[in-house]
Amino acid sequence: MSKIRYFVQQSWLLIVSSFFFGLLIAATNYALSAKIEWNKTEKFNLLTSALLPGAKPELATQVEIDSIGGKKEKVNIYKAVTKTGGCIGWSFNATGPGFQDEIELVVAVDKNFRKIAGFNVLASNETPGFGDHIKDDYYQDQFKSVPVDVLKLVKTGDPKKIDSEIVAITGATVSSEAVVKIINNSLLQVKKQMQEKGLISNDK
Amino acid sequence: MTNKSDTKAGLYKETLIAGLWRENPVLRLVLGMCPTLAVTAAVKPALTMGLSVVFVLVCSNIVVSLMRNLLKPHLRILMFTLTIATFVTIADLFLKAYLPRMSETLGPYVPLIIVNCIIICRAEACASKNTLSVSIIDAVGMGAGFTLVLCVLASVRELLSTGKVFEMQLMPDAFVPWAAMSMPVGAFLTLGLMLGLVNLITKRTR
C-alpha cells in the first residue's frame, strides 16, 4: 500500500500532464485533420492536372498491390476527366523507400495505360542539392511518353532520348534508382489489376 | 514602491536583452545548431522555423513556470520533454494545415524542435526557477534572438546563392550565383564567419 502511495506521490503530475497534453494534441488533430487531408488532395489534384493538362481526377477504383517492402498496399486509382466528360488518362499514388525517407509520387498514364504521361513528387525528404533533383524537369521529362514497361536506370546516356532507359542524376544515384523502383513496382501491378477489373482493354 | 517597480522593469529589460545579445542562443551559447545549419538556405523557411521555436519556447516556459513548485527533481527532464513535445506536435500540425508548402520545405526539422537544446535549456535554467512573467520575457528574448540570427544567416546565404533575399532580386543580372552557399558548406562557412565577427565585436567592446 505504501509503495502505491509513494508511486502516486511521485508521479501524479506526470500522469495528469500526460492525460491533459494527450487531450490537447487530440483536440488540435481533430480540428486540423480535415484541412490537412484537403491540402493533400488539393496537391494530388494539382499535380495530376499538371501531368494530364485540362483534366480533373475523379476516384475510379481501389486496387491492392505488393509494396516494395513486401506488404499489401491499397492504391486509389483516379480517372482524369476533361470538362466534356472524356477520359484522357489515369493517375495514382506510388510510394517506396528513398535515400533518407519515404518518397511519395503521383504517377500518370494515358487512357489506354500504354504510355506514362509523367510523374511528380508528392512528398520526399531527399538530400537538398542532390536527391531532391528528382523534382526537376530534366529528370522527370525522361519518363514522359515512355511505354508502360519495366524501366531501367543507367548512369550514362542521353536524357532527351525517350525510351525505357532512365539516366540517373549525377551525385544522386540512390534517389534516381528509388524513383525508378517505385514506378516499376506499381505500374505493371496497377495495370494488371485494372485490366482484370475491365477499366482498360487487354493489350493481348 | 517606485524602487520595486524600477527593479522589476530593469530585470525584465535585462532578461529580454540577454536573449538578443549577451546570451544569444546561437552566437553565445552555440545551441540549436541543427536547424541553424539546416533551414537557413532561404529567409522564408528560416523565419518560419524561428517563429515555430518562439511559439514552442513561450508555451513550454509558461507551463514549466506554472508547475515549477510541483516538479520532482528526478522527473523534471521527463516533464520538460513531455511539455515541449506537445507544443511541437501542435506547431507541426498547424504548419501542415495552414502552410503545407513550408511544412514540406522544413521537412523533419519541425518535429526535431523537440530535441532543440535551446528550449530544454530555458526550461531548466529559467522557467523552472522564475515567475511566469520573467519566464515569458525570457522565452520571447531567446526566441527573438534565435529567429534574428537565423534570418541574418539565411539572408546572406540566399543573397549569395540566388541573388535574392525574401525572393526579391537584389543582385545585378551579371551576378553569378554561388551554388555552394545553398549547400551545407555555405551554412558552416557563414555561421563560422558570423561567430568570428561576434567574438571580435565582444573583444573590442570589453
Chai-1 contact restraints between the chains, C-beta under 6 A:
chainA,res_idxA,chainB,res_idxB,connection_type,confidence,min_distance_angstrom,max_distance_angstrom,comment,restraint_id
A,Q10,B,K72,contact,1.0,0.0,6.0,A-B,restraint_1
A,L13,B,L70,contact,1.0,0.0,6.0,A-B,restraint_2
A,L14,B,L75,contact,1.0,0.0,6.0,A-B,restraint_3
A,F21,B,T86,contact,1.0,0.0,6.0,A-B,restraint_4
A,I25,B,T89,contact,1.0,0.0,6.0,A-B,restraint_5
A,T28,B,I90,contact,1.0,0.0,6.0,A-B,restraint_6
A,T28,B,L93,contact,1.0,0.0,6.0,A-B,restraint_7
A,L32,B,L93,contact,1.0,0.0,6.0,A-B,restraint_8
A,L32,B,A97,contact,1.0,0.0,6.0,A-B,restraint_9
A,K35,B,A97,contact,1.0,0.0,6.0,A-B,restraint_10
A,I36,B,K96,contact,1.0,0.0,6.0,A-B,restraint_11
A,I36,B,A97,contact,1.0,0.0,6.0,A-B,restraint_12
A,N39,B,P100,contact,1.0,0.0,6.0,A-B,restraint_13
A,N125,B,G107,contact,1.0,0.0,6.0,A-B,restraint_14
A,G129,B,M183,contact,1.0,0.0,6.0,A-B,restraint_15
